[in-house]
Amino acid sequence: MPLRLEIESGKIDGLEDVHDLVAELPGLPIWFGRNLDALSELAYFVKEPLDIVLINSSALERRLGRRDYKALMSTLEDIRDSPNDDPNWQPVTLTLTPLRR
């Protein structure tokens, strides 16, 4: 069963909150960076496939601001789309969902 990283807009006030969620994933080294460059290598450090779910992404954009939201989305899309042949690189899915009721 894949790991699941939920990024829910109502719980995010900035990129630091996203990095807090990432830091909770099992298998990451203690020195794993709290920045988008480190995040871009996430699929190498997790030990199983990863599902990243953005809940209410339109609200997330408002909460992060356009620049940070675009940077985060670009990084997450790059992780998802990376055609890496390294056997340690885990597949990543990215799902945008509406707000849960």
Secondary structure, 3 states (H helix, E strand, C coil): CCEEEEEEHHHCCCHHHHHHHHHCCCCCCCCCCCCHHHHCCHHHHCCCCEEEEEECHHHHHHHHCHHHHHHHHHHHHHHHHCCCCCCCCCCEEEEEECCCC
